Amino acid sequence: MTSRNFVLIQLLILLILLVPARAAEFTYEQVAAINPFPEGYSYLSRTEKLRWLENEVSKPQSALKTYVLTRQLAIDLTNHARRAEAAEYCNRTPPLVADYEYRGHCLLASISDASELELAMFRVTGLAERNGHLDDKAYLLNRLAWWMSQTGEIARAFAYYEEALASVPNENKQLLNKIMFDSATNYIAHGDEQYINRGINLMEKFRESRQQE
């Protein structure tokens, strides 16, 4: 990493964690309400979605639409392990204070050290919990667990999966199912006999929940 990139990443982290408010022409409620995606977007391949988003964010748009599209692009790039590119978009369009999901993904894109990432993510998930956004807390803990598992921090990953399961509201079936599935597959793939059995039990609960949908 060049010294310039290091400085940019540190500035991005400060923006995500310390800036009390973003001078924006819109609120997070407006962000959550807008749907700028075309019909059939959900059926596109991963590559097609990224190509469409990259093309759209390069066009002149309203500030709100630009934010929503850039947000989605940064999240998708982070989820597909293109962290450096995601960090650039986070730096270009920093997240709103109340946009916990985007803030968390920008941290995942920008921080490589496990301990530093934990500390930064705790601040965001703690703020989400204090403001009653338990869905965001559970979602980000699940993403943090995935990040830890990918970097070989298996014990930490298991701890965050357990915390995510304990945090997710039962009424959010989609998120609950995702966390159960992610936890189960990791327990089975990386755990000892006790965790493997726990993973098998979680997978059964996941299948039962999906059948009830």
N, C-alpha and C positions, 0 to 999 in steps of 0.2 A: 504494500500500500504506500502510495506517495504521501509526502507530508501535506500536500494540498488536499488530497482526498481525506486524510485523517482529520484535518481541520474542519472540512465540510461536514463530516459525519458527527464530530463533536458539537458543531453548531446546530445540526439537525436534532440531536438528542436534547440539547438545551431548549430548543423550540418546543419539542414534544412535551417535555417535563415541566418547564419553568414558566413559559409565557402564560400569563393569567388569562388572556383573551386574544382572539384573532380578530383583527379589524376586517370583518366581512360584511357583505351586503345581505346576508341570509343567516338563518339559524339551522341548527341540526335538525329540528323538526321539519323544516323545509327540505333538507337533504333526504330525510327518511321518506318523505311523501312523494318525491319526484321519481319517475321511471323513464329514463331517456333511452331505454334499450328497444330495438325493433322487434316486431313479431318474429318468432322463431329463433331469437337469440339463444335461448336455453338449449337448442338442439345443435348449435355450432360446436365444432371440436375445440379443444383447448387452444390450438394454434390459430384457428379462425377467430375465436373471441379476442385473443391478444392482438391479432392484426387489425381487427375492427376497432378496438379501443385505441390502439396507437394512432390509427388514422383519424379517429374522431377528436382526440385531444389536440391534434395538430391544427384543427380548424378553429376559426373565430367562433366563440360560443359565449353565452351569458356566463357570468361568474359562477352562478349556481350549477349550471350544467357542466362547466369545465371541472368544477370541484368534484361532482359526482362521478364523472367519467375517469378523472385522474385517480380518485380514491379507489375505484374498482380495479383499474389497471395496476396500481401499486399493490393492492391486496393479492391479485391473481399472480403477479410476478413473484411476490414473496412466497406464495403457496407452491409455486413451481420452481423454487430454488434459484431464481434469478434476482438475488438480493441486492446486488450493486445497482441494477437498473431500477429496482423498486425504490431504493434509497434516493436516487436522483429525482424521481417523481415526488417523493415525500418532501424533499427539499424545495422543489419547485412549487408545490401546492401543499403547505403544511396543514395538518389536521386541525379541525375545530376542537376546542377543549372538551366538549361534550361528546365528541365522536370517538368513543373508547375503542371500538373495533379498528378503526383506521390508525389511531395512535399506537395501538399494540402491534399492528403489522409493521408500522414504520420502525418501531423498536426492534422487531425481529429482523428487519432488513438491514438495520444499521449497526447492531451490536453483536460482536463475535464471542466476547468473553461471557461464560455462563453466569458467573457471580454478578457481573455488571448488569447483564440482562435481567436476572432475577430481581435485583433491586429496583431497576427502572420499571419493570412490569408490575411489581408490587404496588408502586405508586399509582399506576393507572387502574389496576383492578381494585385497589382500596378505595379510590375515588368513585369508581363505578358502583361499588357496594354501598358506599355512604349516600349515594344519590338514588339508590333503589334500582339500579340496573344489574340485577343478578344474572340475567341472560348474558350480558357482555362479560361479566366477571367469569362465568363458567366457560364461555367460548374462548376467552383469552387464556385461561388456565389450560384448556385442552390444547390450544396451539403451542403454549409454552412447553407442555409435556411432550408434544410431537417434536419440537425443536430439540429438547434434551435427549430424546431417544435417538434422533438422527446424529447427534454428536457423541453418542456413547455414554451419556449420563443416565443410565437406566434407572438407578435408584431414585434420582431426582424426578425422572419422567413418571415413574409409578406414583410418587407422592403427589404430583400435580394432577394426574388422572384421578386419583382418589378425591382430591379437593374439588376438582371440577364436577365429579359425580355428586358430591355432597352439596354443591352450590347451585346446580341447575334446577330451575323451577320445574316441578312435575308436569305442569300444564304445557310446557314447551316440548311437545313430544318429538319434534324434528331434531332439536338440539340434544335432547336427552338420548335419542337413538344414536345420534352421531358419536356422542361421548362414550356411550356404552360400547359401540362397535370398535371405536379407536382404542379404548382401554382394553377390551377383550383381546383384540388381535395382538396388542403389544404384550399383554400378560402371557399369552400363549407362546409368542415368539421368543420372549426374552426372560421369562420368569422361571422360578424354581417350581417344584411340584405344587406348593401352596398357591402360588400365583397362577399356575396353569389351570388348576381347578377353579379358581376365582374367575379366570377368563372364560372357561367353559360355561359357568353359571351365568355370567353376564351375557354371553352370546345367546343363551337360551332365552333370557329376558328380552334381549334385543329382537329375536325372532317373534316372540309372543307379542311384543309391542307393535311390530310391523304388521302382523296379521290383524291387529285390532284397528288399524288405520282405515 
